[in-house]
Amino acid sequence: MRMSTINSIARVLLIIGGLNWGLVGVFRMNLVTSIFGEGAMASNVVYGLVGIAALYELIRLFSRESVGEKR
């Protein structure tokens, strides 16, 4: 898988996670559990993937900053 594909997947997962948290904060509605059910394995997979995407983007952010400082 190309890095641009991984970056796109991570971005989509973070958008899904952000929208879900926005819905939770504003309307007290968790879209992921509404779709997959409370405590369902699929919900846990979605939450895990969003977390991994966030860690991936965090690492990319700090690696870009450290590269920029060396120049």
Stockholm file with secondary structure:
# STOCKHOLM 1.0

chainA/1-71         MRMSTINSIARVLLIIGGLNWGLVGVFRMNLVTSIFGEGAMASNVVYGLVGIAALYELIRLFSRESVGEKR
#=GR chainA/1-71 SS CCHHHHHHHHHHHHHHHHHHHHHHHHHCCCHHHHHHCTTCHHHHHHHHHHHHHHHHHHHHHHHHHHHHHHC
#=GC SS_cons        CCHHHHHHHHHHHHHHHHHHHHHHHHHCCCHHHHHHCTTCHHHHHHHHHHHHHHHHHHHHHHHHHHHHHHC
//
